[in-house]
């Protein structure tokens, strides 16, 4: 047992004190009591209203940005990885069975291009960048030695 400093039992997650079979006026000792006071002060500061919500929002924005990037790239690649502009119609050449001459046939088909890929990745980048501007106020946790 460390009688000279706060958190003498070295608990990283919670507060711990050692009392044994001693009376309440003897144990826990002054250092353990000071640990409780400092911990009691620190908990409300570190969990200020909105701190957890901001942290969750920051994580959510990063996850959404990553998912958008993955979906956009996968969709663009699955539709043919077109390196031109996005098209809503495509032209196919067919051969006339009677004259055996080629002729164009226009079909409605969505083919995403580089503009689709660039736009989707820009949205994902902006979301990830916006997550960096969410500030979470941190508290200073200095170890205080008792006298």
C-alpha positions as CSV (number, residue, x, y, z in Angstrom):
1,X,0.0,0.0,0.0
2,X,1.4,3.4,-1.0
3,X,0.6,6.0,1.7
4,X,2.2,9.0,-0.1
5,X,0.3,9.4,-3.4
6,X,-3.0,9.3,-5.0
7,X,-4.1,6.0,-6.5
8,X,-1.6,4.0,-4.4
9,X,-3.1,0.7,-5.5
10,X,-2.5,1.7,-9.2
11,X,-6.0,1.0,-10.5
12,X,-6.2,2.3,-14.1
13,X,-9.9,2.0,-14.6
14,X,-11.6,2.7,-11.3
15,X,-10.8,3.8,-7.8
16,X,-9.4,1.3,-5.3
17,X,-8.7,1.5,-1.6
18,X,-7.4,-0.9,0.9
19,X,-9.0,-1.1,4.4
20,X,-8.4,-4.6,5.7
21,X,-9.9,-5.3,9.2
22,X,-9.3,-1.8,10.5
23,X,-11.9,0.7,11.8
24,X,-13.2,3.4,9.5
25,X,-11.3,6.1,11.3
26,X,-8.0,4.4,10.5
27,X,-8.6,2.9,7.0
28,X,-8.8,3.9,4.2
29,X,-5.8,6.2,4.8
30,X,-5.6,9.9,3.8
31,X,-4.1,9.1,0.4
32,X,-7.0,6.8,-0.5
33,X,-9.5,9.4,0.7
34,X,-7.7,12.0,-1.5
35,X,-7.9,9.6,-4.4
36,X,-11.6,9.4,-4.0
37,X,-12.0,13.2,-3.9
38,X,-9.9,13.7,-7.0
39,X,-11.7,10.9,-8.8
40,X,-15.0,12.4,-7.8
41,X,-14.0,15.7,-9.2
42,X,-12.5,14.3,-12.4
43,X,-15.5,12.2,-13.4
44,X,-18.0,15.0,-14.0
45,X,-15.3,17.0,-15.8
46,X,-14.4,14.2,-18.2
47,X,-18.0,13.4,-18.9
48,X,-19.3,16.9,-19.5
49,X,-22.7,16.9,-21.3
50,X,-22.1,16.3,-25.0
51,X,-18.6,14.9,-24.7
52,X,-19.7,11.3,-25.4
53,X,-22.2,12.4,-28.1
54,X,-19.4,14.3,-29.8
55,X,-17.1,11.3,-29.7
56,X,-19.9,9.1,-31.1
57,X,-20.6,11.7,-33.9
58,X,-16.9,11.8,-34.8
59,X,-16.7,8.0,-35.0
60,X,-20.0,7.9,-37.0
61,X,-18.7,10.5,-39.5
62,X,-15.5,8.6,-40.1
63,X,-17.3,5.3,-40.5
64,X,-19.9,6.8,-42.9
65,X,-17.1,8.4,-44.9
66,X,-15.3,5.1,-45.2
67,X,-18.5,3.2,-46.2
68,X,-19.3,5.8,-48.8
69,X,-15.8,5.6,-50.3
70,X,-16.0,1.8,-50.4
71,X,-19.5,1.7,-51.9
72,X,-18.7,4.3,-54.6
73,X,-15.5,2.6,-55.7
74,X,-17.2,-0.9,-55.7
75,X,-20.2,0.4,-57.6
76,X,-18.0,2.2,-60.2
77,X,-15.9,-1.0,-60.6
78,X,-18.9,-3.3,-60.8
79,X,-20.4,-1.2,-63.6
80,X,-17.3,-1.4,-65.7
81,X,-14.8,1.1,-64.3
82,X,-15.6,3.6,-67.1
83,X,-12.8,6.1,-67.4
84,X,-15.0,8.6,-69.3
85,X,-17.9,10.8,-68.2
86,X,-21.0,9.2,-66.7
87,X,-23.5,8.0,-69.3
88,X,-27.3,7.4,-69.1
89,X,-27.5,5.8,-72.6
90,X,-25.2,3.6,-74.5
91,X,-24.9,2.8,-78.2
92,X,-24.7,-0.7,-79.4
93,X,-24.0,-1.8,-82.9
94,X,-26.3,-4.5,-84.4
95,X,-26.3,-6.1,-87.8
96,X,-29.4,-6.1,-89.9
97,X,-30.2,-9.8,-90.7
98,X,-31.5,-8.9,-94.2
99,X,-28.9,-6.4,-95.5
100,X,-26.1,-7.5,-93.1
101,X,-25.3,-3.8,-92.5
102,X,-24.4,-2.5,-89.1
103,X,-26.7,0.0,-87.4
104,X,-26.6,1.7,-84.0
105,X,-29.1,0.9,-81.3
106,X,-29.4,3.3,-78.3
107,X,-30.3,1.7,-74.9
108,X,-31.0,3.3,-71.6
109,X,-28.2,2.2,-69.2
110,X,-26.4,3.9,-66.4
111,X,-22.6,3.7,-66.6
112,X,-20.8,5.7,-63.9
113,X,-17.7,7.5,-65.0
114,X,-14.8,9.3,-63.4
115,X,-17.1,12.2,-62.4
116,X,-19.3,9.8,-60.4
117,X,-16.2,8.3,-58.8
118,X,-14.7,11.8,-58.1
119,X,-18.0,13.1,-56.7
120,X,-18.5,10.2,-54.3
121,X,-14.9,10.2,-53.1
122,X,-15.1,14.0,-52.6
123,X,-18.2,13.6,-50.4
124,X,-16.4,10.8,-48.4
125,X,-13.4,13.1,-48.0
126,X,-15.5,16.0,-46.8
127,X,-17.2,13.9,-44.2
128,X,-13.9,12.6,-42.9
129,X,-12.5,16.1,-42.9
130,X,-15.6,17.4,-41.0
131,X,-15.0,14.8,-38.3
132,X,-11.6,16.4,-37.6
133,X,-13.3,19.6,-36.6
134,X,-15.4,18.1,-33.9
135,X,-13.6,19.0,-30.7
136,X,-13.8,16.9,-27.6
137,X,-12.7,18.8,-24.5
138,X,-10.2,16.8,-22.5
139,X,-9.3,17.3,-18.9
140,X,-5.9,17.5,-17.5
141,X,-5.3,14.7,-15.1
142,X,-2.2,15.5,-13.1
143,X,-1.1,13.3,-10.3
144,X,-1.4,15.1,-7.0
145,X,0.8,14.0,-4.1
146,X,-0.6,14.2,-0.6
147,X,1.4,15.8,2.2
